[in-house]
Amino acid sequence: MPFNDIKTERLENQRSIRLIENLGFVLSDSSYELFRGKEYLHNTYSLYIPQLI
């Protein structure tokens, strides 16, 4: 993968992360997953809903 493609992918990923965090999702877990013989960091986000009392 050319360097410019990697840079663009990271930028789009940062935009996606910012979007879901603005929608109320929070990082809830991280793990490494094997894909095509390589390990990649995989973040899991969950929707945070505060308790209303």
C-alpha positions as a printed NumPy array, in Angstrom:
array([[  0.   ,   0.   ,   0.   ],
       [  1.521,   3.371,  -0.959],
       [  2.259,   5.838,   1.842],
       [ -0.388,   8.317,   0.621],
       [ -3.077,   5.616,   0.88 ],
       [ -2.052,   4.824,   4.462],
       [ -2.163,   8.531,   5.38 ],
       [ -5.635,   8.915,   3.844],
       [ -6.904,   5.785,   5.598],
       [ -5.727,   7.076,   8.985],
       [ -7.347,  10.452,   8.369],
       [-10.672,   8.844,   7.463],
       [-10.405,   6.584,  10.513],
       [ -9.853,   9.625,  12.778],
       [-12.92 ,  11.279,  11.285],
       [-14.975,   8.132,  11.924],
       [-13.765,   7.938,  15.524],
       [-14.597,  11.596,  16.134],
       [-18.073,  11.104,  14.616],
       [-19.016,   8.126,  16.793],
       [-17.616,   9.801,  19.91 ],
       [-19.729,  12.89 ,  19.143],
       [-22.755,  10.573,  18.887],
       [-22.145,   9.326,  22.447],
       [-20.086,   6.186,  21.863],
       [-17.113,   5.452,  24.123],
       [-14.144,   3.158,  23.663],
       [-15.026,   0.019,  25.607],
       [-12.424,  -2.552,  24.537],
       [ -9.309,  -3.07 ,  22.433],
       [ -7.86 ,  -6.322,  21.183],
       [ -5.599,  -7.638,  18.468],
       [ -7.207,  -9.692,  15.733],
       [ -5.497, -11.852,  13.134],
       [ -6.332, -10.946,   9.518],
       [ -4.536, -12.456,   6.545],
       [ -1.603, -13.495,   8.672],
       [ -1.114, -10.111,  10.411],
       [ -2.33 ,  -8.85 ,  13.753],
       [ -4.284,  -5.596,  13.764],
       [ -5.512,  -3.533,  16.686],
       [ -9.321,  -3.588,  16.825],
       [-11.17 ,  -1.06 ,  18.982],
       [-14.726,  -1.693,  20.131],
       [-17.036,   1.218,  20.914],
       [-20.249,   1.07 ,  22.945],
       [-23.042,   3.584,  23.287],
       [-22.861,   5.383,  26.61 ],
       [-26.28 ,   6.165,  28.079],
       [-26.177,   7.902,  31.46 ],
       [-28.7  ,   6.84 ,  34.085],
       [-31.533,   9.252,  34.577],
       [-32.72 ,   9.412,  38.174]])
